[in-house]
Amino acid sequence: MAPNTTPPAGELRPGDRVTFDVDAVGAGGVGVGRVDGLTVLVPRALPGERVEVAIVRRRRAYAQGRVLTVVRSVPLRGVPPCPHFDLCNGCDWQHADAAAQLTFKRQVAEDQLRRIGRLTPPPEWRIAPAAQTLHYRDRVEFSFLATGAGTRPAFHAFAAEGAKDDDDESVEVPSPASLTPITDCKLVPPGHMRAALALAGWLDRALPRRGRGAKPPVYRLTVQGDAPQPAPGVPSEGGGGISLLLHAADADVARQLQRLGEALAAHLRGAAPAVRHVAVEFRQQRGRRRARSVILLGEATIGKQVGGRHWRVPPGAFFQVHASMAGQLLEAVLAEARGDTPRPDGDAGDAPDSSHAPRAPQALDLFCGVGFITLPLAQAGYDVLGVDVAEEAVLAAGDNARRWGLPQARFAAAHLGRPGALRRLLRDEPPPALIVVDPPRQGLPRELTTQLLSLDAPRLLYVSCDGGTFARDAARLAPRYRLTALRGFDMFPQTHHLELLGRFTRLPG
Ligand SMILES: C[S@@+](CC[C@H](N)C(=O)[O-])C[C@H]1O[C@@H](n2cnc3c(N)ncnc32)[C@H](O)[C@@H]1O
């Protein structure tokens, strides 16, 4: 191994250049190396490579760098299929082959479990690869950027020191400097991209430009699939329409868009014939949390289909973005819930058995969204209470339960981070045999973890999109639960993200 170049680690400052070997991948997908004992994190550098790096940020315990030159490459490095990869922050590993990406994800998840959770991965630990690694993403959010050639759809720009506004959900309108214009995206279906480009061109012509520094009239666009309800007896998977949700700067812009609605719909359908739903979301007054929406084309809700099941969803609500991997995740949750999976202690689980049980076992689905997991759990024989903070998602979940004919699936809106919120909801409920949690990437609020421990359910299934907070929460659950199985689902190929499903089994006693 070639020696690292200096300056010595203690003196490393932004602007310094160092050359060293990349040893591993770290959280966020960065390459990790050491310079005289100091950890240096370098986005897009791959393990095994030797890189010349400019230091861009110095923290007490580590430095961040930007690759200047790959001095020695590795065979797993390839040519990224996307022309925007070098400037766009949407993907981390388009330049690494698919098998290597899975190896990296496994290593990072194991490292987080060990380091943050002080746990060893359970013997039952595997990752399901994605059959489709490009154009798999059913939902995408674009910003808009004014360029010399007109308004363009845009994503967060790649920045070696970390994208400035990325990951900060309170930033509604990213600064133009943090964006890069996009004409193609290899993660989404081509029709989604065509629709976004068509909208950008139309906005330039139809809406007056605002002054410099003003919020653009339409500052964000959500494009996603709108799957038709399958006709009885007709197999239907995908092949659906496209939905556009325009986020308008204010009520005036929303009114203008409403007036121009027919022209806009005709223009969009000319460019992307699959467009069958267009809505505008806006806030009545500045700073108001709750958004209002008007429908310009199609119905109030859109269709989502996973594994032959069909949900109706408000266009602003959360829904899994990779249908085939979401189907695998759901089947794995159901297998756990039915007790299909072997248990180390020989316990067959608490699967519902209607022939013996006087009443169905109780399940809780926390962070339930529109009932993606709740409704199939109810179909599997559980009496399920789903809880989510998003009221429109909870209302849609209730509508879906009625459409599916499942009175045993009930829903409540609550902020699960508030002290005592879950306890109040469960006052008149029997103790749950099963708890499913699927929080956002911040993981479980601490107070909720304490409440979950006191419920003392025999099994807890934890669906996570963030290995770091999953590991932290696994450690917090450790006084009462053992992590007995861990599955990964490659929901987000080309990025460092990995979906996890952990089975936590109550300790004896
Ligand atoms: C990762 S999504 C999972 C949704 C659902 N399980 C699914 O698979 O479609 C996380 C959900 O948590 C909800 N959520 C976020 N913070 C919450 C909180 N403090 N209390 C309750 N729900 C919350 C969001 O509205 C979102 O629906």
The ligand as an SDF file (V2000), in Angstrom:
LIG
                    3D

 27 29  0  0  0  0  0  0  0  0999 V2000
  -41.8170    6.2010    6.0900 C   0  0  0  0  0  0  0  0  0  0  0  0
  -43.4720    6.7900    6.0740 S   0  0  0  0  0  0  0  0  0  0  0  0
  -44.3160    5.2510    6.2970 C   0  0  0  0  0  0  0  0  0  0  0  0
  -45.7740    5.2410    5.9190 C   0  0  0  0  0  0  0  0  0  0  0  0
  -46.4140    3.8750    5.7360 C   0  0  0  0  0  0  0  0  0  0  0  0
  -46.0360    2.9370    6.7680 N   0  0  0  0  0  0  0  0  0  0  0  0
  -46.0990    3.3270    4.3740 C   0  0  0  0  0  0  0  0  0  0  0  0
  -45.3280    2.3620    4.2550 O   0  0  0  0  0  0  0  0  0  0  0  0
  -46.6480    3.8550    3.3850 O   0  0  0  0  0  0  0  0  0  0  0  0
  -43.5100    7.6120    7.5940 C   0  0  0  0  0  0  0  0  0  0  0  0
  -44.8620    8.1510    8.0070 C   0  0  0  0  0  0  0  0  0  0  0  0
  -44.6890    8.7430    9.3100 O   0  0  0  0  0  0  0  0  0  0  0  0
  -45.5630    9.8280    9.4290 C   0  0  0  0  0  0  0  0  0  0  0  0
  -45.0570   10.6500   10.5450 N   0  0  0  0  0  0  0  0  0  0  0  0
  -43.9690   11.4540   10.5490 C   0  0  0  0  0  0  0  0  0  0  0  0
  -43.7850   12.0070   11.7590 N   0  0  0  0  0  0  0  0  0  0  0  0
  -44.7780   11.5280   12.5510 C   0  0  0  0  0  0  0  0  0  0  0  0
  -45.1230   11.7220   13.9180 C   0  0  0  0  0  0  0  0  0  0  0  0
  -44.4110   12.5230   14.6990 N   0  0  0  0  0  0  0  0  0  0  0  0
  -46.2120   11.0790   14.4050 N   0  0  0  0  0  0  0  0  0  0  0  0
  -46.9370   10.2660   13.6120 C   0  0  0  0  0  0  0  0  0  0  0  0
  -46.6480   10.0400   12.3030 N   0  0  0  0  0  0  0  0  0  0  0  0
  -45.5900   10.6640   11.7810 C   0  0  0  0  0  0  0  0  0  0  0  0
  -45.5700   10.4630    8.0600 C   0  0  0  0  0  0  0  0  0  0  0  0
  -46.7590   11.2110    7.8610 O   0  0  0  0  0  0  0  0  0  0  0  0
  -45.4690    9.2250    7.1410 C   0  0  0  0  0  0  0  0  0  0  0  0
  -46.7440    8.8070    6.7210 O   0  0  0  0  0  0  0  0  0  0  0  0
  1  2  1  0
  2  3  1  0
  2 10  1  0
  3  4  1  0
  4  5  1  0
  5  6  1  0
  5  7  1  0
  7  8  2  0
  7  9  1  0
 10 11  1  0
 11 12  1  0
 11 26  1  0
 12 13  1  0
 13 14  1  0
 13 24  1  0
 14 15  1  0
 14 23  1  0
 15 16  2  0
 16 17  1  0
 17 18  1  0
 17 23  2  0
 18 19  1  0
 18 20  2  0
 20 21  1  0
 21 22  2  0
 22 23  1  0
 24 25  1  0
 24 26  1  0
 26 27  1  0
M  CHG  2   2   1   9  -1
M  END
$$$$
